[in-house]
Amino acid sequence: MPISSVPKNFRDGLITLASGGGSPITLTVQYESGDFSITGANQGNYEYTKYLDRGEMGTVRKTNRSFPTGSFTAQFTDLADATNNTLWDAVNRTGSFAAAVSTLGANADLYTLNVTFTAEGTSFGDATDHVLVLNDCRLSIDLSEGDPDSYSISFEVLGSITAT
């Protein structure tokens, strides 16, 4: 099937957060602004170094692992809740996410989640929806008062990235 002829926009996305373990706790982000972004993803997620030979390009080698970052915003609707999944709880491992298992494993020192961005495709004649899975993300959350109050979520991708 050829590449889609329909550009996707902010109306077509969906963001889901999921914990690890055998029964992941998931949250589909509601009232999000349609501004999901990821920065710094590259083939293999490596930094590279250029080695010069008397000032001219000699060779290029991959070096350290790099870690893409991303962000999105959502309207504030709720803080913590022991029963219903909230964005605050997902990021902070509180309330309904208090028993969440890190995607790095039950004994991991760092709490991480998988972040999935899905762009609608089938409604536009594409063979499938377009899915970007960012594994083992360390998230942080900011809350800002305004009209409306809003969350800003930032994350760093510590694991693999798959795109389908």
C-alpha positions in Angstrom: 0.0 0.0 0.0 1.4 3.5 -0.8 2.2 6.1 1.8 -0.9 7.9 3.1 -2.0 10.9 1.2 -3.7 12.4 4.3 -1.5 14.5 6.5 -2.2 13.9 10.2 -2.9 16.7 12.6 -3.5 17.4 16.3 -7.1 16.0 16.0 -5.8 12.5 15.1 -3.6 11.7 18.1 -4.0 9.6 21.2 -1.6 9.3 24.1 -1.5 6.3 26.5 0.6 5.7 29.5 1.2 2.1 30.8 3.1 0.7 33.8 5.0 -2.6 33.6 4.3 -6.0 35.2 1.9 -8.7 34.3 -1.2 -6.5 34.6 -0.2 -3.1 33.5 -2.1 -0.1 34.8 -3.0 2.2 31.8 -4.2 5.7 31.3 -5.5 7.2 28.1 -4.7 10.9 28.5 -7.9 13.0 28.2 -8.2 16.7 27.4 -4.7 16.8 25.9 -3.8 19.7 23.7 -2.6 17.9 20.6 1.0 19.0 21.0 2.8 15.7 21.6 6.5 16.0 20.6 9.6 13.9 20.7 13.1 15.3 20.1 16.4 13.6 19.4 15.3 10.2 18.1 17.8 8.8 15.6 18.7 5.4 14.2 19.9 3.3 17.1 19.8 6.3 19.5 23.5 6.9 19.6 25.7 9.9 19.8 28.6 10.0 17.3 32.0 11.4 17.1 33.8 12.7 14.0 37.5 11.8 13.8 39.5 14.1 11.7 42.6 13.5 9.8 44.5 16.8 9.7 41.4 18.8 9.7 39.5 16.7 7.2 36.9 14.0 7.8 38.6 10.7 8.6 35.7 8.6 9.9 32.7 8.7 12.1 32.0 6.4 15.0 28.9 5.9 17.2 29.7 6.4 20.8 27.4 6.9 23.8 23.8 6.0 23.9 21.5 9.0 23.5 18.2 9.5 25.1 15.4 11.3 23.2 13.1 13.6 25.1 9.5 14.6 24.7 6.6 16.5 26.0 2.8 17.1 25.8 0.3 19.2 27.6 -3.2 18.4 28.9 -5.9 20.3 30.7 -6.1 19.8 34.5 -9.2 17.9 35.5 -8.2 16.0 38.6 -5.2 15.5 40.9 -5.1 12.2 42.8 -7.7 9.5 43.1 -7.5 6.1 44.8 -9.8 4.5 42.3 -9.8 6.4 39.0 -6.6 6.8 37.0 -5.3 10.3 36.8 -2.4 11.9 35.0 -0.9 13.1 38.3 -1.0 9.6 39.8 0.4 8.0 36.7 3.5 10.2 36.7 4.0 10.2 40.5 3.1 6.6 41.3 0.4 7.6 43.7 -3.4 7.0 44.1 -4.6 4.5 41.6 -1.0 4.0 40.4 0.5 3.4 43.8 0.9 -0.3 43.1 2.2 0.3 39.5 5.3 -1.7 38.5 8.1 0.2 36.7 8.5 -0.9 33.1 12.2 -1.5 34.1 11.0 -4.2 36.5 9.5 -4.8 39.9 12.8 -4.3 41.6 14.0 -1.3 39.6 15.3 1.7 41.4 13.6 4.1 38.9 9.9 4.3 38.1 9.2 4.4 34.4 6.2 4.1 32.1 5.7 3.2 28.5 4.3 6.1 26.4 2.4 5.3 23.3 1.4 7.9 20.7 -1.2 6.7 18.2 -2.2 8.7 15.1 -5.4 7.7 13.5 -4.9 6.3 10.0 -7.7 3.8 9.2 -10.4 6.4 9.2 -8.4 8.1 6.4 -8.0 5.0 4.2 -4.6 4.0 5.6 -4.0 0.3 6.1 -3.5 0.8 9.9 -3.2 3.5 12.5 0.3 4.8 13.1 1.8 3.8 16.5 4.9 5.1 18.2 5.9 3.2 21.4 8.4 4.8 23.7 9.6 2.3 26.2 10.8 2.9 29.8 10.1 6.7 30.0 10.9 8.7 33.0 8.2 11.3 33.3 7.9 14.6 35.2 4.8 16.8 35.5 4.2 20.5 36.0 0.9 22.1 37.0 0.0 25.6 35.8 -3.0 27.7 36.8 -4.7 29.5 33.9 -7.8 29.3 31.7 -7.8 26.3 31.8 -5.4 25.0 34.4 -3.0 22.7 32.6 -0.4 20.0 33.0 2.9 19.9 31.1 4.4 16.5 31.0 8.1 16.0 30.0 9.8 12.6 29.5 13.1 11.0 28.7 13.1 7.8 26.7 15.4 5.3 28.5 14.4 2.2 26.4 13.7 1.3 22.9 11.4 3.1 20.4 9.2 1.2 17.9 7.2 2.7 15.1 4.5 0.8 13.1 
